[in-house]
Amino acid sequence: MAPQATILADHNPVIPDGPELILGIIAFAIVFFFLYIKALPGIRKLLEERTEAIEGGLLKAEAAQAEAERIKADFTARLAESRHEAAEVRAKAQAEGAALVDEAREEANRQRESVVAAGQAQLAADRNSAVSVLKADLGKLAVELADKIVGERAADAALQERIIDRFLDELDARLGVEGARAGEAGVASAAEQVG
């Protein structure tokens, strides 16, 4: 048993025998040559395609990102311009609205003043007409009353006119213009009672 132990001890399992080492080197060279000729070009081609695809994708992504940035900047500029235009339109509309309101207010004031002036003119004309009618009626009533009090009829029209004028002047002097109206109404009612 001892000689077998020395053989095993002399033989290192890590270092192969000479013919086995040569056969392993030849087998490795054949496999390497086959892989170098057949598989390595396909692997290189595949690696190049993947590299180109990755680089192309990166370039496309950079181009797309640059385009997106450009579009975003354009959109931001247009949005700012639109906001500015909207503010201008809003300000212009407010100014036009205020101008229209002022014009409408002025027109309404003009119409109101026109209506008030026309009303005052009509009121003055109606008042003058009413005063004329009342003076004439009051004059007639005064003449009739004077005739009844004196007991004779004033035949002269000029005399009647003077009596009427004197009576109305005295009435105006006592009561004033506003009081004259009330007095005229009172004289008319008194004349109706007398008559």
BAKELO-966402 format. One record per residue: x, y, z of N, C-alpha, C in turn. Coordinates in steps of 0.05 Angstrom, whole numbers. Layout:
BEGIN
+--------+--------+--------+--------+--------+--------+--------+--------+--------+
|   n_px |   n_py |   n_pz |  ca_px |  ca_py |  ca_pz |   c_px |   c_py |   c_pz |
+--------+--------+--------+--------+--------+--------+--------+--------+--------+
|      X |      Y |      Z |      X |      Y |      Z |      X |      Y |      Z |
...
+--------+--------+--------+--------+--------+--------+--------+--------+--------+
END
This chain:
BEGIN
+--------+--------+--------+--------+--------+--------+--------+--------+--------+
|   n_px |   n_py |   n_pz |  ca_px |  ca_py |  ca_pz |   c_px |   c_py |   c_pz |
+--------+--------+--------+--------+--------+--------+--------+--------+--------+
|     16 |    -23 |      0 |      0 |      0 |      0 |     17 |     25 |      0 |
|     38 |     23 |      9 |     56 |     46 |     10 |     63 |     55 |    -18 |
|     69 |     36 |    -38 |     76 |     47 |    -64 |     52 |     61 |    -77 |
|     29 |     53 |    -72 |      6 |     67 |    -83 |      3 |     94 |    -71 |
|      8 |     98 |    -46 |      6 |    124 |    -33 |     27 |    143 |    -44 |
|     51 |    133 |    -51 |     71 |    151 |    -63 |     63 |    159 |    -91 |
|     50 |    142 |   -106 |     41 |    149 |   -133 |     20 |    171 |   -130 |
|      2 |    168 |   -112 |    -18 |    188 |   -108 |     -6 |    213 |    -98 |
|     14 |    211 |    -82 |     26 |    235 |    -70 |     42 |    249 |    -92 |
|     54 |    235 |   -111 |     70 |    247 |   -132 |     52 |    260 |   -153 |
|     30 |    251 |   -155 |     12 |    261 |   -176 |     -6 |    283 |   -164 |
|     -3 |    308 |   -176 |    -19 |    331 |   -168 |    -45 |    332 |   -184 |
|    -68 |    332 |   -171 |    -93 |    331 |   -186 |   -100 |    357 |   -201 |
|    -87 |    378 |   -193 |    -93 |    404 |   -205 |    -78 |    406 |   -232 |
|    -55 |    396 |   -234 |    -40 |    396 |   -259 |    -46 |    370 |   -274 |
|    -57 |    374 |   -299 |    -65 |    350 |   -314 |    -40 |    337 |   -326 |
|    -44 |    313 |   -336 |    -22 |    298 |   -349 |    -16 |    312 |   -375 |
|      7 |    307 |   -386 |     16 |    320 |   -411 |     -3 |    315 |   -434 |
|     -9 |    290 |   -441 |    -27 |    285 |   -464 |    -55 |    297 |   -459 |
|    -64 |    296 |   -435 |    -90 |    307 |   -428 |    -90 |    338 |   -431 |
|    -68 |    350 |   -423 |    -65 |    379 |   -425 |    -64 |    387 |   -454 |
|    -50 |    372 |   -471 |    -48 |    379 |   -499 |    -76 |    375 |   -512 |
|    -89 |    353 |   -506 |   -115 |    348 |   -517 |   -135 |    370 |   -508 |
|   -134 |    380 |   -484 |   -151 |    402 |   -474 |   -146 |    428 |   -488 |
|   -119 |    433 |   -493 |   -112 |    458 |   -507 |   -122 |    457 |   -536 |
|   -120 |    434 |   -549 |   -130 |    432 |   -577 |   -160 |    434 |   -578 |
|   -174 |    422 |   -559 |   -203 |    423 |   -558 |   -212 |    453 |   -553 |
|   -197 |    466 |   -535 |   -203 |    494 |   -529 |   -199 |    511 |   -554 |
|   -177 |    507 |   -569 |   -171 |    522 |   -593 |   -193 |    518 |   -614 |
|   -202 |    493 |   -617 |   -223 |    487 |   -637 |   -249 |    502 |   -629 |
|   -256 |    500 |   -604 |   -281 |    513 |   -594 |   -278 |    543 |   -597 |
|   -254 |    554 |   -590 |   -250 |    583 |   -592 |   -251 |    592 |   -621 |
|   -238 |    576 |   -639 |   -238 |    583 |   -667 |   -267 |    582 |   -678 |
|   -282 |    561 |   -671 |   -309 |    559 |   -680 |   -326 |    583 |   -670 |
|   -323 |    590 |   -644 |   -338 |    612 |   -633 |   -329 |    639 |   -646 |
|   -302 |    641 |   -651 |   -292 |    666 |   -663 |   -302 |    669 |   -691 |
|   -304 |    648 |   -706 |   -313 |    649 |   -734 |   -343 |    652 |   -735 |
|   -357 |    636 |   -720 |   -386 |    634 |   -723 |   -402 |    652 |   -704 |
|   -396 |    650 |   -679 |   -413 |    664 |   -659 |   -405 |    693 |   -654 |
|   -379 |    698 |   -654 |   -369 |    725 |   -648 |   -379 |    746 |   -667 |
|   -380 |    742 |   -694 |   -391 |    763 |   -711 |   -421 |    768 |   -705 |
|   -436 |    748 |   -700 |   -465 |    752 |   -693 |   -467 |    767 |   -666 |
|   -450 |    760 |   -647 |   -451 |    774 |   -621 |   -443 |    803 |   -625 |
|   -422 |    808 |   -641 |   -413 |    835 |   -646 |   -435 |    851 |   -660 |
|   -447 |    838 |   -680 |   -468 |    851 |   -695 |   -492 |    858 |   -677 |
|   -499 |    839 |   -660 |   -521 |    843 |   -641 |   -514 |    866 |   -622 |
|   -489 |    866 |   -612 |   -480 |    887 |   -593 |   -480 |    915 |   -607 |
|   -471 |    915 |   -633 |   -471 |    940 |   -648 |   -500 |    950 |   -652 |
|   -518 |    932 |   -659 |   -546 |    939 |   -663 |   -558 |    950 |   -638 |
|   -552 |    937 |   -616 |   -563 |    946 |   -590 |   -551 |    974 |   -583 |
|   -525 |    977 |   -588 |   -512 |   1002 |   -582 |   -524 |   1024 |   -600 |
|   -528 |   1018 |   -626 |   -540 |   1038 |   -643 |   -569 |   1044 |   -635 |
|   -583 |   1023 |   -627 |   -611 |   1028 |   -619 |   -611 |   1045 |   -593 |
|   -593 |   1039 |   -575 |   -593 |   1054 |   -550 |   -585 |   1083 |   -556 |
|   -564 |   1086 |   -572 |   -555 |   1113 |   -579 |   -576 |   1128 |   -595 |
|   -588 |   1114 |   -614 |   -610 |   1126 |   -630 |   -634 |   1133 |   -612 |
|   -640 |   1116 |   -594 |   -662 |   1122 |   -575 |   -655 |   1146 |   -558 |
|   -630 |   1147 |   -549 |   -621 |   1170 |   -533 |   -623 |   1196 |   -550 |
|   -613 |   1194 |   -575 |   -615 |   1217 |   -592 |   -644 |   1226 |   -597 |
|   -660 |   1205 |   -602 |   -689 |   1211 |   -607 |   -701 |   1223 |   -582 |
|   -694 |   1212 |   -559 |   -705 |   1223 |   -533 |   -695 |   1251 |   -529 |
|   -670 |   1257 |   -535 |   -660 |   1284 |   -532 |   -674 |   1303 |   -551 |
|   -678 |   1293 |   -576 |   -692 |   1310 |   -596 |   -720 |   1314 |   -587 |
|   -733 |   1293 |   -577 |   -761 |   1296 |   -568 |   -762 |   1315 |   -544 |
|   -743 |   1313 |   -526 |   -743 |   1330 |   -503 |   -738 |   1359 |   -511 |
|   -720 |   1363 |   -531 |   -715 |   1390 |   -541 |   -740 |   1401 |   -554 |
|   -753 |   1385 |   -570 |   -778 |   1393 |   -583 |   -800 |   1399 |   -562 |
|   -801 |   1382 |   -541 |   -821 |   1387 |   -520 |   -815 |   1414 |   -506 |
|   -789 |   1419 |   -501 |   -782 |   1444 |   -488 |   -789 |   1468 |   -506 |
|   -784 |   1465 |   -532 |   -790 |   1486 |   -551 |   -821 |   1491 |   -552 |
|   -836 |   1469 |   -553 |   -865 |   1471 |   -553 |   -875 |   1484 |   -527 |
|   -863 |   1476 |   -505 |   -871 |   1487 |   -479 |   -865 |   1517 |   -478 |
|   -841 |   1524 |   -488 |   -834 |   1553 |   -488 |   -853 |   1568 |   -506 |
|   -860 |   1557 |   -530 |   -878 |   1569 |   -548 |   -906 |   1572 |   -535 |
|   -915 |   1551 |   -522 |   -941 |   1551 |   -509 |   -942 |   1572 |   -487 |
|   -920 |   1573 |   -471 |   -919 |   1592 |   -450 |   -920 |   1621 |   -461 |
|   -905 |   1625 |   -483 |   -905 |   1652 |   -495 |   -933 |   1659 |   -506 |
|   -945 |   1640 |   -519 |   -972 |   1644 |   -530 |   -992 |   1649 |   -507 |
|   -989 |   1634 |   -485 |  -1007 |   1637 |   -463 |  -1004 |   1664 |   -450 |
|   -979 |   1673 |   -447 |   -975 |   1700 |   -437 |   -986 |   1721 |   -455 |
|   -982 |   1717 |   -481 |   -993 |   1736 |   -501 |  -1023 |   1736 |   -500 |
|  -1035 |   1713 |   -498 |  -1065 |   1711 |   -496 |  -1075 |   1724 |   -471 |
|  -1061 |   1720 |   -449 |  -1070 |   1734 |   -424 |  -1068 |   1764 |   -427 |
|  -1046 |   1773 |   -440 |  -1042 |   1802 |   -444 |  -1065 |   1813 |   -462 |
|  -1071 |   1798 |   -484 |  -1092 |   1807 |   -502 |  -1119 |   1807 |   -488 |
|  -1124 |   1786 |   -471 |  -1149 |   1785 |   -457 |  -1151 |   1808 |   -437 |
|  -1129 |   1815 |   -424 |  -1130 |   1838 |   -406 |  -1135 |   1864 |   -421 |
|  -1123 |   1866 |   -445 |  -1128 |   1890 |   -461 |  -1157 |   1891 |   -470 |
|  -1168 |   1868 |   -479 |  -1196 |   1867 |   -488 |  -1214 |   1874 |   -465 |
|  -1208 |   1863 |   -441 |  -1224 |   1867 |   -417 |  -1224 |   1897 |   -410 |
|  -1200 |   1909 |   -411 |  -1197 |   1938 |   -404 |  -1212 |   1955 |   -425 |
|  -1209 |   1947 |   -450 |  -1223 |   1962 |   -471 |  -1254 |   1960 |   -468 |
|  -1263 |   1935 |   -462 |  -1292 |   1931 |   -458 |  -1302 |   1947 |   -434 |
|  -1286 |   1947 |   -412 |  -1295 |   1963 |   -389 |  -1296 |   1992 |   -396 |
|  -1276 |   2002 |   -410 |  -1276 |   2030 |   -418 |  -1300 |   2037 |   -436 |
|  -1305 |   2019 |   -456 |  -1328 |   2023 |   -473 |  -1354 |   2022 |   -458 |
|  -1355 |   2003 |   -439 |  -1379 |   2001 |   -423 |  -1384 |   2026 |   -406 |
|  -1362 |   2035 |   -394 |  -1364 |   2060 |   -378 |  -1372 |   2083 |   -395 |
|  -1361 |   2085 |   -420 |  -1368 |   2106 |   -438 |  -1398 |   2104 |   -446 |
|  -1407 |   2079 |   -451 |  -1435 |   2076 |   -458 |  -1453 |   2083 |   -435 |
|  -1445 |   2076 |   -411 |  -1461 |   2083 |   -387 |  -1462 |   2113 |   -384 |
|  -1439 |   2126 |   -388 |  -1439 |   2156 |   -386 |  -1456 |   2168 |   -407 |
|  -1454 |   2158 |   -432 |  -1470 |   2169 |   -454 |  -1500 |   2165 |   -448 |
|  -1507 |   2141 |   -438 |  -1535 |   2135 |   -432 |  -1545 |   2153 |   -409 |
|  -1527 |   2157 |   -389 |  -1534 |   2175 |   -367 |  -1538 |   2204 |   -377 |
|  -1520 |   2213 |   -394 |  -1523 |   2240 |   -405 |  -1548 |   2243 |   -422 |
|  -1553 |   2222 |   -438 |  -1578 |   2223 |   -455 |  -1602 |   2223 |   -437 |
|  -1602 |   2206 |   -416 |  -1625 |   2205 |   -398 |  -1628 |   2232 |   -384 |
|  -1606 |   2245 |   -376 |  -1608 |   2271 |   -363 |  -1619 |   2292 |   -383 |
|  -1610 |   2291 |   -408 |  -1620 |   2309 |   -429 |  -1650 |   2305 |   -433 |
|  -1658 |   2279 |   -435 |  -1686 |   2273 |   -439 |  -1703 |   2282 |   -414 |
|  -1692 |   2277 |   -391 |  -1706 |   2285 |   -366 |  -1709 |   2315 |   -365 |
|  -1687 |   2330 |   -372 |  -1689 |   2359 |   -372 |  -1708 |   2368 |   -393 |
|  -1709 |   2355 |   -416 |  -1727 |   2362 |   -437 |  -1756 |   2358 |   -428 |
|  -1761 |   2334 |   -416 |  -1788 |   2328 |   -407 |  -1796 |   2347 |   -384 |
|  -1777 |   2353 |   -366 |  -1784 |   2372 |   -344 |  -1789 |   2400 |   -355 |
|  -1772 |   2408 |   -375 |  -1777 |   2435 |   -387 |  -1803 |   2436 |   -401 |
|  -1809 |   2414 |   -416 |  -1835 |   2413 |   -431 |  -1858 |   2413 |   -411 |
|  -1855 |   2398 |   -389 |  -1876 |   2397 |   -369 |  -1880 |   2424 |   -355 |
|  -1857 |   2437 |   -349 |  -1860 |   2463 |   -337 |  -1872 |   2483 |   -356 |
|  -1864 |   2482 |   -382 |  -1876 |   2500 |   -401 |  -1906 |   2494 |   -404 |
|  -1913 |   2469 |   -405 |  -1942 |   2461 |   -407 |  -1957 |   2470 |   -382 |
|  -1944 |   2466 |   -359 |  -1956 |   2474 |   -333 |  -1960 |   2504 |   -332 |
|  -1940 |   2519 |   -342 |  -1942 |   2548 |   -342 |  -1964 |   2557 |   -361 |
|  -1965 |   2544 |   -385 |  -1986 |   2550 |   -404 |  -2013 |   2544 |   -393 |
|  -2016 |   2520 |   -380 |  -2042 |   2512 |   -369 |  -2049 |   2532 |   -346 |
|  -2029 |   2540 |   -330 |  -2034 |   2558 |   -308 |  -2043 |   2585 |   -319 |
|  -2029 |   2595 |   -339 |  -2037 |   2621 |   -351 |  -2065 |   2619 |   -363 |
|  -2070 |   2597 |   -376 |  -2097 |   2593 |   -388 |  -2118 |   2592 |   -366 |
|  -2112 |   2577 |   -345 |  -2131 |   2575 |   -323 |  -2135 |   2602 |   -309 |
|  -2112 |   2617 |   -306 |  -2114 |   2643 |   -293 |  -2131 |   2662 |   -311 |
|  -2126 |   2661 |   -337 |  -2142 |   2678 |   -355 |  -2172 |   2671 |   -354 |
|  -2178 |   2646 |   -354 |  -2206 |   2637 |   -353 |  -2218 |   2645 |   -327 |
|  -2202 |   2640 |   -305 |  -2213 |   2647 |   -278 |  -2216 |   2677 |   -275 |
|  -2197 |   2693 |   -286 |  -2200 |   2722 |   -284 |  -2225 |   2731 |   -299 |
|  -2229 |   2720 |   -322 |  -2252 |   2728 |   -337 |  -2278 |   2720 |   -322 |
|  -2278 |   2696 |   -312 |  -2301 |   2687 |   -297 |  -2304 |   2703 |   -271 |
|  -2282 |   2708 |   -258 |  -2283 |   2723 |   -233 |  -2291 |   2752 |   -239 |
|  -2282 |   2763 |   -262 |  -2291 |   2790 |   -269 |  -2321 |   2791 |   -273 |
|  -2331 |   2771 |   -287 |  -2360 |   2771 |   -292 |  -2375 |   2768 |   -266 |
|  -2365 |   2751 |   -249 |  -2378 |   2747 |   -223 |  -2376 |   2773 |   -206 |
|  -2353 |   2786 |   -208 |  -2349 |   2811 |   -192 |  -2368 |   2832 |   -202 |
|  -2372 |   2834 |   -229 |  -2390 |   2854 |   -240 |  -2419 |   2847 |   -232 |
|  -2426 |   2822 |   -233 |  -2453 |   2815 |   -225 |  -2457 |   2820 |   -195 |
|  -2436 |   2814 |   -179 |  -2439 |   2818 |   -151 |  -2441 |   2848 |   -145 |
|  -2424 |   2864 |   -159 |  -2425 |   2893 |   -155 |  -2453 |   2904 |   -164 |
|  -2463 |   2893 |   -185 |  -2490 |   2902 |   -195 |  -2511 |   2895 |   -174 |
|  -2508 |   2872 |   -161 |  -2528 |   2865 |   -141 |  -2525 |   2882 |   -116 |
|  -2500 |   2887 |   -109 |  -2496 |   2903 |    -85 |  -2505 |   2932 |    -90 |
|  -2497 |   2944 |   -112 |  -2503 |   2972 |   -118 |  -2533 |   2974 |   -127 |
|  -2543 |   2954 |   -139 |  -2570 |   2954 |   -147 |  -2574 |   2964 |   -176 |
|  -2554 |   2971 |   -190 |  -2557 |   2979 |   -218 |  -2536 |   2965 |   -234 |
|  -2541 |   2965 |   -259 |  -2523 |   2951 |   -278 |  -2504 |   2971 |   -290 |
|  -2478 |   2963 |   -291 |  -2459 |   2981 |   -304 |  -2461 |   2976 |   -333 |
|  -2469 |   2996 |   -348 |  -2475 |   2993 |   -376 |  -2450 |   2995 |   -393 |
|  -2432 |   3010 |   -384 |  -2408 |   3015 |   -401 |  -2388 |   2992 |   -398 |
|  -2379 |   2981 |   -420 |  -2360 |   2959 |   -420 |  -2333 |   2968 |   -409 |
|  -2325 |   2993 |   -415 |  -2300 |   3003 |   -404 |  -2301 |   3005 |   -374 |
|  -2324 |   3013 |   -364 |  -2328 |   3015 |   -335 |  -2326 |   2987 |   -322 |
|  -2339 |   2968 |   -335 |  -2338 |   2940 |   -325 |  -2309 |   2930 |   -325 |
|  -2295 |   2937 |   -346 |  -2267 |   2928 |   -348 |  -2250 |   2941 |   -326 |
|  -2254 |   2966 |   -320 |  -2239 |   2980 |   -299 |  -2246 |   2968 |   -272 |
|  -2271 |   2962 |   -267 |  -2280 |   2950 |   -242 |  -2266 |   2922 |   -239 |
|  -2266 |   2907 |   -260 |  -2254 |   2880 |   -259 |  -2225 |   2883 |   -253 |
|  -2211 |   2900 |   -268 |  -2182 |   2903 |   -264 |  -2175 |   2913 |   -236 |
|  -2190 |   2932 |   -226 |  -2185 |   2942 |   -199 |  -2190 |   2920 |   -178 |
|  -2211 |   2905 |   -182 |  -2217 |   2883 |   -163 |  -2195 |   2863 |   -163 |
|  -2186 |   2855 |   -187 |  -2164 |   2835 |   -189 |  -2138 |   2845 |   -178 |
|  -2131 |   2871 |   -182 |  -2107 |   2883 |   -172 |  -2107 |   2883 |   -141 |
|  -2130 |   2890 |   -130 |  -2132 |   2891 |   -101 |  -2130 |   2862 |    -90 |
|  -2142 |   2844 |   -104 |  -2141 |   2816 |    -95 |  -2112 |   2805 |    -96 |
|  -2098 |   2812 |   -118 |  -2070 |   2804 |   -120 |  -2053 |   2817 |    -99 |
|  -2058 |   2841 |    -93 |  -2042 |   2856 |    -73 |  -2047 |   2844 |    -45 |
|  -2071 |   2836 |    -39 |  -2077 |   2825 |    -13 |  -2065 |   2797 |     -9 |
|  -2070 |   2780 |    -28 |  -2064 |   2752 |    -25 |  -2038 |   2743 |    -39 |
|  -2028 |   2758 |    -57 |  -2005 |   2749 |    -72 |  -2015 |   2730 |    -94 |
|  -1997 |   2720 |   -110 |  -2004 |   2704 |   -133 |  -2016 |   2677 |   -124 |
|  -2003 |   2664 |   -104 |  -2013 |   2638 |    -96 |  -2039 |   2641 |    -81 |
|  -2040 |   2662 |    -64 |  -2065 |   2667 |    -49 |  -2087 |   2675 |    -67 |
|  -2081 |   2688 |    -89 |  -2101 |   2697 |   -108 |  -2116 |   2674 |   -119 |
|  -2102 |   2652 |   -124 |  -2116 |   2628 |   -135 |  -2136 |   2618 |   -115 |
|  -2127 |   2616 |    -90 |  -2146 |   2607 |    -69 |  -2169 |   2627 |    -66 |
|  -2162 |   2653 |    -68 |  -2183 |   2674 |    -66 |  -2202 |   2672 |    -89 |
|  -2191 |   2668 |   -112 |  -2209 |   2666 |   -136 |  -2228 |   2642 |   -133 |
|  -2218 |   2620 |   -122 |  -2235 |   2597 |   -119 |  -2256 |   2604 |    -97 |
|  -2248 |   2619 |    -76 |  -2267 |   2626 |    -55 |  -2288 |   2645 |    -66 |
|  -2280 |   2665 |    -82 |  -2299 |   2684 |    -94 |  -2318 |   2670 |   -113 |
|  -2307 |   2650 |   -127 |  -2325 |   2636 |   -146 |  -2346 |   2621 |   -130 |
|  -2337 |   2608 |   -108 |  -2357 |   2593 |    -93 |  -2377 |   2612 |    -79 |
|  -2367 |   2636 |    -71 |  -2386 |   2656 |    -58 |  -2405 |   2666 |    -80 |
|  -2395 |   2670 |   -104 |  -2412 |   2680 |   -125 |  -2433 |   2660 |   -132 |
|  -2426 |   2635 |   -131 |  -2445 |   2614 |   -137 |  -2467 |   2613 |   -116 |
|  -2459 |   2618 |    -91 |  -2478 |   2618 |    -69 |  -2497 |   2642 |    -71 |
|  -2485 |   2665 |    -80 |  -2501 |   2690 |    -83 |  -2520 |   2686 |   -106 |
|  -2509 |   2676 |   -128 |  -2524 |   2674 |   -153 |  -2545 |   2653 |   -151 |
+--------+--------+--------+--------+--------+--------+--------+--------+--------+
END
